[in-house]
Amino acid sequence: MNPFQRTHLRTTLLCLLVAVIALFLAQLPNDTQSEWFRSLVRPEILPRTVEKKIGLIWTTIFMLAGLGTAASLASNQPIKWKAQQVGLILGALVLNMSYTFCFTYLHYLWLSTGIAVTLALLLVVLVSTVAWQKIWLSVCCHLPHLGWVCFASYVTAQMAQLN
């Protein structure tokens, strides 16, 4: 189950490359420099210092997701299970991009909250399935994503109430 083993190295590099591409695509609809975004009232739980590090946080999360996916693909599980894992992570990437688009471009804070909650639930399923199969590297790689999305769900709901 070592994604860095020579036999799994291509898969690992491919997963990391897909993670970088997905990170780039997720940032395309980003409008955080707009007057609208800067005028939003933020909850106290989101200090400006954390807000300035969101790019670094998402880069780390996407790279860990790529590594976690590679660990799942390097496991001794059936191909059907591996395909389900890839489907779950691709679903998570689509929801991440949808959240960014709805939040920063469409300015729909409540819809963004719903997308974030849906993403959190999908990540619970993803983490649960890899934990059930005892693929601990994958669990450890996906837990930060789940934690951040839960935090983002709460913050987005608070922003929707405040604005």
Secondary structure, 3 states (H helix, E strand, C coil): CCCCCHHHHHHHHHHHHHHHHHHHHHHCCCCCCCHHHHHCCCCCCCCHHHHCCHHHHHHHHHHHHHHHHHHHHCCCCCHHHHHHHHHHHHHHHHHHHHHHHHHHHCCCHHHHHHHHHHHHHHHHHHHHHHHHCCCHHHHHHHHHHHHHHHHHHHHHHHHHHHC
